[in-house]
Amino acid sequence: KEFLERDLSKFKAFALFIDTIHRGGAAFTVALGIATKGKKHALGLWEGATENKEVAGSLLSDMENRGLKLSKEIIFVTDGGGGIIRALKDRLGKDLLHQRCTIHKDRNIQRHLPKKYRREAHRRFTDAINLKTYDDARQALENLGQWLAEINDSSARSLEEAQDELLTLHRLKVPALLRKTLHTTNSIESMFSTVRHCEKNIKRYRSSKMSQRWLASVLRYADSNVRTVKGSNEIPWVLQKIRIMQD
């Protein structure tokens, strides 16, 4: 109850990671926030049968009802799940700053390819994402798309549908150290690893209340062990850049 009803009005969000963890036959969509001071905090959860738009939308509404301001200045990081993205677009529309997880997209592209091409595809994709400027990274991804199209058109289309969202941080000129935290969903997946470790001896979730009680307890525990993200001193500069671009 303490976790689910926690007041969020004083939390000033710089970035939000939203992802889903499956436990006991249910899907829990969870939000992890990075504050403008650089600290990470678990902000909320919502239970559903699957990851979908309605569950994600309910989570967003719940956090707003508890005082969280979902502004156009927040960077949202997801693994590409369609339901979460649709819920975000419904809420923020064209103002949405969405960074697609580069690791998930890299894996998705490779799954379309014969094994002999996967290492080279991974190298080209990683090299593109690691480029400093938006123009250079975009050109490298376009070159990768042309190479993929000659091998497997589905992999090329997979890259194309996410290309702009893969380069959101480049477009915002987020410094390299801070970009490492924001270009993947590793932050929230690390928290999910803590959940799985703490719940490893649970053989059966007896009820929804039990599932939520355990998850909320572990998320609060994970909160107590977080550190300030690397590059947090650059957050005010990035926020200023976002405001200039959106004016």
C-alpha positions in Angstrom: 0.0 0.0 0.0 2.8 2.4 0.8 4.4 1.8 -2.6 1.2 1.9 -4.6 -0.1 5.1 -2.9 3.3 6.9 -2.7 3.1 10.7 -3.5 5.0 11.5 -6.6 4.4 15.2 -6.8 7.9 16.0 -5.7 9.6 13.7 -8.2 10.9 15.7 -11.1 11.4 13.2 -13.9 14.1 13.5 -16.5 13.7 10.0 -18.0 11.2 7.1 -17.5 11.9 3.4 -18.3 8.8 1.4 -18.8 8.9 -2.4 -19.2 7.0 -5.5 -18.2 8.0 -8.4 -15.9 6.0 -11.7 -16.0 5.4 -13.5 -12.7 2.9 -16.1 -11.6 1.0 -16.0 -14.9 0.5 -12.2 -14.8 2.3 -9.3 -16.5 3.3 -6.4 -14.4 4.1 -3.2 -16.2 6.6 -1.2 -14.2 8.0 2.4 -14.4 11.5 3.3 -13.3 12.3 7.0 -13.2 15.5 9.0 -13.3 15.1 12.3 -11.4 16.6 15.6 -12.6 19.2 15.1 -9.9 20.2 11.7 -11.4 18.7 9.3 -8.8 16.7 6.3 -10.0 13.4 5.4 -8.3 10.7 2.8 -9.0 7.6 4.8 -9.5 4.7 2.4 -10.0 3.4 -0.9 -11.3 0.2 -2.1 -12.9 -1.0 -5.7 -13.2 -2.5 -7.2 -16.4 -2.8 -10.5 -18.1 -0.4 -9.4 -20.9 1.6 -6.3 -21.8 -0.9 -4.1 -23.7 -1.9 -0.5 -24.3 -4.7 -0.5 -21.6 -2.4 -1.7 -18.8 0.4 0.8 -19.8 -2.2 3.6 -20.0 -3.5 2.6 -16.5 0.0 2.8 -15.1 0.5 6.3 -16.6 -2.8 7.5 -15.2 -2.0 6.0 -11.8 1.3 7.9 -11.6 -0.3 11.1 -12.7 -3.1 10.7 -10.1 -0.3 10.4 -7.5 1.2 13.7 -8.7 3.8 12.8 -11.4 3.9 15.3 -14.2 4.3 13.6 -17.5 5.7 16.5 -19.4 7.0 16.7 -23.0 10.6 17.1 -21.6 10.8 13.6 -20.3 12.7 11.0 -22.2 10.9 7.6 -22.3 12.9 4.5 -22.8 11.2 1.2 -23.8 12.1 -2.1 -25.4 9.8 -1.6 -28.4 6.6 -3.2 -27.0 3.7 -2.0 -29.1 1.2 -1.6 -26.2 3.5 0.7 -24.1 4.4 2.8 -27.1 0.8 3.3 -28.2 -0.1 4.3 -24.7 2.7 6.9 -24.6 1.8 8.3 -28.0 -1.9 8.6 -27.0 -0.8 10.5 -23.9 1.9 12.8 -25.4 1.4 12.6 -29.2 4.0 14.4 -31.3 5.7 15.7 -28.3 6.8 12.2 -27.2 10.6 11.8 -26.7 11.0 8.1 -27.2 14.3 6.2 -27.2 14.0 2.6 -28.4 16.3 0.2 -26.6 19.2 -0.5 -29.0 20.1 -3.9 -27.5 16.6 -5.2 -28.2 16.6 -3.9 -31.7 20.0 -5.3 -32.4 18.8 -8.8 -31.2 15.6 -8.4 -33.2 17.5 -7.7 -36.4 19.9 -10.6 -35.9 17.0 -13.0 -35.4 15.9 -12.4 -39.0 19.3 -13.3 -40.4 21.2 -16.5 -41.2 23.8 -17.1 -38.5 26.7 -16.4 -40.8 25.6 -12.7 -41.1 24.7 -12.0 -37.5 28.2 -11.0 -36.2 28.7 -8.5 -39.0 25.2 -7.1 -38.5 25.9 -6.7 -34.8 29.2 -4.9 -35.6 27.7 -2.5 -38.1 24.7 -1.7 -35.8 26.9 -1.1 -32.7 29.3 1.0 -34.7 26.4 3.2 -35.9 24.9 3.6 -32.5 28.3 4.6 -31.0 28.8 7.4 -33.5 28.7 10.8 -31.8 26.6 12.9 -34.1 23.0 12.3 -35.3 23.9 12.8 -39.0 26.7 10.3 -38.9 24.7 7.7 -36.9 21.7 8.1 -39.2 23.9 7.6 -42.3 25.5 4.5 -40.8 22.1 3.0 -40.0 20.9 3.8 -43.6 23.9 2.0 -45.0 23.2 -0.9 -42.7 19.6 -1.0 -43.9 20.8 -1.2 -47.5 23.2 -4.1 -46.6 20.4 -5.9 -44.7 18.0 -5.5 -47.6 20.3 -7.6 -49.8 20.3 -10.4 -47.3 16.8 -10.4 -45.7 14.2 -7.7 -46.3 12.4 -8.4 -43.0 15.5 -7.4 -41.0 15.9 -4.2 -43.1 12.2 -3.4 -42.4 12.7 -4.1 -38.7 15.5 -1.5 -38.6 13.6 1.0 -40.7 10.5 1.0 -38.5 12.6 2.0 -35.4 15.4 4.1 -37.0 14.2 7.5 -35.8 13.5 6.2 -32.2 16.9 4.6 -32.0 18.5 8.0 -32.5 16.5 10.2 -30.2 19.4 10.7 -27.8 21.7 11.6 -30.8 19.1 14.1 -31.9 19.0 15.7 -28.5 22.8 15.7 -28.4 22.9 13.8 -25.1 26.6 13.5 -23.9 28.1 10.1 -24.4 28.4 9.1 -20.7 24.7 9.9 -19.9 23.7 8.3 -23.2 25.1 4.9 -22.0 22.4 4.9 -19.3 19.6 5.9 -21.6 20.0 4.0 -24.9 19.0 0.7 -23.4 16.5 -0.7 -20.9 19.3 -2.2 -18.9 18.4 0.0 -15.9 15.0 -1.4 -15.4 16.1 -4.9 -16.4 18.7 -4.8 -13.7 15.9 -4.0 -11.2 13.9 -7.0 -12.6 17.0 -9.2 -12.0 16.8 -8.1 -8.3 13.2 -9.1 -8.3 13.9 -12.5 -9.7 16.8 -13.1 -7.2 14.7 -12.0 -4.2 11.8 -14.2 -5.3 13.8 -17.2 -6.4 12.4 -19.5 -3.6 8.8 -18.7 -4.3 7.2 -21.8 -5.8 3.7 -20.5 -6.3 2.1 -17.1 -6.2 -1.1 -17.8 -4.3 -3.0 -14.6 -5.3 -2.7 -11.3 -7.0 -2.3 -9.6 -3.7 0.7 -11.8 -2.9 2.3 -11.1 -6.3 1.8 -7.3 -5.8 3.0 -7.4 -2.2 6.2 -9.2 -3.1 6.9 -7.0 -6.2 6.3 -3.8 -4.3 8.5 -4.9 -1.5 11.4 -5.8 -3.7 11.1 -2.6 -5.8 11.3 -0.6 -2.5 14.3 -2.7 -1.6 15.9 -2.0 -5.0 15.3 1.7 -4.5 17.4 1.7 -1.3 20.4 0.4 -3.3 20.4 2.7 -6.3 23.2 5.1 -7.1 23.2 8.4 -9.0 23.5 7.7 -12.7 26.8 8.4 -14.4 26.8 11.7 -16.3 24.0 13.1 -14.1 25.8 16.5 -14.0 24.9 16.8 -17.7 21.1 16.5 -17.1 20.4 20.3 -16.7 22.2 20.9 -20.0 20.1 18.2 -21.8 16.9 19.6 -20.4 17.8 23.1 -21.6 18.5 21.6 -25.0 15.1 19.8 -25.1 13.3 23.1 -24.2 15.1 25.0 -26.9 14.2 22.3 -29.5 10.6 22.2 -28.5 10.0 26.0 -28.4 
